[in-house]
Amino acid sequence: MKIEISATSRKAQGTGASRRLRKAGRVPGIVYGSSEPVMIDLDHNNLYHALRKEAFHASILTLDHEGKKEQVLLRDFQMHPFRQQVLHIDFERVLADKKIHMKVPLHFINEDMAPGVKSGGVISHVLSELTVACLPAALPEFIEVDLGGLTLGHSFHVSDVKLPKGLEVAGHHHAADAVVTVQVPRGAVEAAAEAAEAAATAEAKPAAAAAAAKPAAAKPAAKK
């Protein structure tokens, strides 16, 4: 998916200038990397709606800066603590021949078909995204994870993820890190334990009653 967003240059800097931009419906931002940083501002509404799209966070974006187009990545943005308002945004330029590090969303499929789920297990998602390294042209919008073979009590690890061509795992991930697990629900475990305890108690009661019903052994007669 090709995503393009427009920006204009801004010269005024500082808290006051940024406040005036926001009142005018603009968002202050910056573009950096590979050359001099450039201060920009963008239309708030367009940017706000773009940020709600998953692909905007994990794609190579085309930034139209007053007619000059360049490839960038979204690197950071700040939101107002309680208003639906974007306060600031950062973009980084990318070069076609230089690897980038990016967090890519994980899309899970076939969860309902997993044997572990059919056996009554519940899938717990440990990771929702994976940091990868690749050339810009190889960056996917998401990575698909097929959970169709996941069995009860087992996990799907980082090493099990089938990465698209040109990608490699980066960041703090390790091959043995769990991506998802499928476990018996805690309530089911507790219910099973209570049922076992009740069954054991029920078995013990007849034995105790039988023991209580036996006559006491006769005492030997006293010697005269």
C-alpha positions as CSV (number, residue, x, y, z in Angstrom):
1,M,0.0,0.0,0.0
2,K,1.4,3.4,-1.0
3,I,0.7,6.1,1.5
4,E,1.4,9.7,0.8
5,I,1.2,12.7,3.1
6,S,1.8,16.4,2.5
7,A,3.8,18.8,4.6
8,T,5.0,22.4,4.5
9,S,8.2,24.0,5.9
10,R,8.0,25.9,9.1
11,K,10.5,28.5,10.2
12,A,9.2,29.6,13.6
13,Q,10.2,27.3,16.5
14,G,9.5,27.2,20.2
15,T,6.5,26.5,22.4
16,G,4.6,29.6,21.3
17,A,5.0,29.0,17.6
18,S,4.0,25.3,18.0
19,R,0.9,26.4,20.0
20,R,-0.1,28.8,17.3
21,L,0.3,26.1,14.7
22,R,-2.0,23.7,16.6
23,K,-4.7,26.4,17.0
24,A,-4.6,26.7,13.2
25,G,-5.2,23.0,12.8
26,R,-1.6,22.1,12.0
27,V,0.9,19.7,13.6
28,P,4.6,20.6,14.1
29,G,7.0,17.9,13.0
30,I,10.5,17.1,11.9
31,V,12.2,15.1,9.1
32,Y,15.7,13.8,9.8
33,G,18.3,11.3,8.7
34,S,20.8,11.2,5.8
35,S,20.9,15.0,5.5
36,E,20.0,18.1,7.5
37,P,16.9,17.9,9.7
38,V,13.9,19.9,8.3
39,M,11.2,21.4,10.4
40,I,7.7,20.8,8.9
41,D,4.0,21.1,9.8
42,L,1.1,19.0,8.5
43,D,-2.7,19.2,8.4
44,H,-4.0,17.8,11.7
45,N,-7.1,16.0,10.5
46,N,-5.4,14.2,7.7
47,L,-2.6,13.1,10.0
48,Y,-4.9,12.1,12.8
49,H,-6.9,9.8,10.5
50,A,-3.7,8.4,8.9
51,L,-2.4,7.5,12.3
52,R,-5.4,5.3,12.9
53,K,-4.4,3.0,10.1
54,E,-2.0,0.2,11.0
55,A,-0.1,0.4,7.7
56,F,0.9,4.0,8.4
57,H,3.0,2.8,11.3
58,A,4.8,0.0,9.5
59,S,5.2,1.2,5.9
60,I,7.5,3.3,3.8
61,L,5.7,6.6,3.5
62,T,5.9,9.2,0.7
63,L,6.3,12.6,2.2
64,D,5.4,15.4,-0.2
65,H,7.3,18.4,1.1
66,E,6.2,21.3,-1.0
67,G,6.5,19.4,-4.2
68,K,9.6,17.4,-3.2
69,K,8.8,13.8,-2.5
70,E,11.0,11.6,-0.3
71,Q,10.6,8.2,1.3
72,V,10.3,8.3,5.1
73,L,9.3,6.2,8.1
74,L,7.2,7.3,11.0
75,R,9.5,7.2,14.0
76,D,7.6,8.9,16.8
77,F,4.5,11.0,17.6
78,Q,3.0,12.6,20.7
79,M,-0.7,12.8,21.5
80,H,-2.5,15.1,23.9
81,P,-3.0,13.4,27.3
82,F,-6.8,13.4,27.0
83,R,-7.8,15.2,23.8
84,Q,-7.9,13.5,20.3
85,Q,-5.0,15.8,19.2
86,V,-1.6,15.1,17.7
87,L,0.9,17.3,19.3
88,H,4.1,16.5,17.3
89,I,5.4,14.0,14.8
90,D,8.9,12.7,13.7
91,F,9.8,11.1,10.4
92,E,13.1,9.5,9.3
93,R,14.3,9.5,5.7
94,V,15.2,6.1,4.3
95,L,17.7,5.1,1.6
96,A,17.0,2.3,-0.8
97,D,20.4,0.6,-0.1
98,K,20.5,1.0,3.7
99,K,18.8,-1.5,6.0
100,I,16.2,-0.2,8.4
101,H,14.9,-1.5,11.7
102,M,11.1,-1.5,12.1
103,K,8.4,-3.0,14.2
104,V,6.0,-5.0,12.0
105,P,2.5,-6.1,13.2
106,L,1.8,-9.8,13.5
107,H,-1.5,-11.0,12.0
108,F,-2.7,-14.4,13.4
109,I,-4.7,-16.8,11.4
110,N,-6.3,-20.2,12.0
111,E,-6.6,-19.8,15.7
112,D,-10.0,-21.5,15.8
113,M,-8.5,-24.5,13.9
114,A,-5.7,-25.1,16.4
115,P,-5.9,-28.5,18.1
116,G,-5.2,-26.8,21.4
117,V,-8.2,-24.5,21.1
118,K,-10.4,-27.4,20.0
119,S,-9.3,-29.2,23.2
120,G,-10.6,-26.3,25.3
121,G,-7.4,-24.3,25.5
122,V,-7.2,-20.5,25.3
123,I,-4.6,-18.7,23.2
124,S,-2.6,-16.0,25.0
125,H,-0.8,-13.5,22.7
126,V,2.6,-12.6,24.1
127,L,3.8,-10.5,21.2
128,S,1.7,-8.4,18.8
129,E,4.6,-7.2,16.7
130,L,8.1,-8.2,15.7
131,T,11.2,-5.9,15.2
132,V,12.9,-6.8,11.9
133,A,15.8,-5.5,9.8
134,C,15.5,-5.3,6.0
135,L,16.0,-3.0,3.0
136,P,13.1,-0.6,2.6
137,A,11.8,-2.4,-0.5
138,A,11.3,-5.6,1.5
139,L,9.4,-4.1,4.4
140,P,5.9,-5.8,4.7
141,E,2.8,-4.1,6.2
142,F,2.4,-7.2,8.4
143,I,3.7,-10.7,9.1
144,E,1.3,-13.6,8.9
145,V,1.5,-16.2,11.7
146,D,-0.4,-19.5,11.2
147,L,-1.5,-21.0,14.5
148,G,-3.3,-24.0,12.9
149,G,-1.0,-26.6,14.3
150,L,-0.7,-25.2,17.9
151,T,-1.4,-27.9,20.5
152,L,-2.5,-27.6,24.1
153,G,0.2,-26.6,26.5
154,H,2.6,-25.5,23.8
155,S,3.9,-22.2,22.5
156,F,4.7,-20.7,19.2
157,H,8.1,-19.1,19.3
158,V,9.9,-16.4,17.4
159,S,12.0,-19.1,15.6
160,D,8.7,-20.6,14.3
161,V,7.6,-17.3,12.5
162,K,8.0,-17.6,8.8
163,L,9.6,-14.3,7.7
164,P,9.1,-13.0,4.2
165,K,12.1,-12.9,2.0
166,G,14.7,-10.3,2.9
167,L,13.7,-10.0,6.6
168,E,15.6,-10.9,9.7
169,V,14.7,-10.7,13.3
170,A,16.3,-7.7,15.1
171,G,16.0,-5.9,18.3
172,H,15.7,-7.6,21.7
173,H,14.0,-10.8,20.4
174,H,15.4,-14.3,20.9
175,A,14.6,-17.4,19.0
176,A,13.1,-19.1,22.0
177,D,10.8,-16.2,23.0
178,A,7.2,-17.1,22.9
179,V,4.9,-15.3,20.5
180,V,1.7,-17.1,21.6
181,T,0.8,-19.9,24.1
182,V,-2.2,-22.1,24.4
183,Q,-3.2,-23.2,27.9
184,V,-6.1,-24.7,29.7
185,P,-8.1,-21.8,31.3
186,R,-7.3,-21.2,34.9
187,G,-11.0,-21.7,35.9
188,A,-11.0,-25.1,34.2
189,V,-7.9,-26.2,36.1
190,E,-9.4,-25.1,39.4
191,A,-12.7,-26.8,38.6
192,A,-10.9,-30.0,37.7
193,A,-8.9,-29.8,41.0
194,E,-12.1,-29.2,43.0
195,A,-13.9,-32.1,41.2
196,A,-10.9,-34.5,42.0
197,E,-11.0,-33.4,45.6
198,A,-14.7,-33.9,45.9
199,A,-14.4,-37.4,44.3
200,A,-11.6,-38.3,46.8
201,T,-13.8,-37.1,49.7
202,A,-16.8,-39.1,48.4
203,E,-14.6,-42.3,48.2
204,A,-13.3,-41.8,51.7
205,K,-16.7,-41.4,53.4
206,P,-18.0,-45.0,52.8
207,A,-14.7,-46.4,54.0
208,A,-14.9,-44.3,57.2
209,A,-18.5,-45.3,57.7
210,A,-17.7,-49.0,57.3
211,A,-14.9,-48.7,59.8
212,A,-17.1,-47.0,62.3
213,A,-19.8,-49.8,62.0
214,K,-17.5,-52.7,62.9
215,P,-18.0,-54.0,66.5
216,A,-15.3,-53.5,68.9
217,A,-13.0,-56.5,69.4
218,A,-13.9,-58.6,72.5
219,K,-11.6,-58.1,75.5
220,P,-10.0,-61.3,76.9
221,A,-11.6,-62.6,80.1
222,A,-9.9,-61.6,83.3
223,K,-7.9,-64.3,85.1
224,K,-9.4,-65.5,88.5
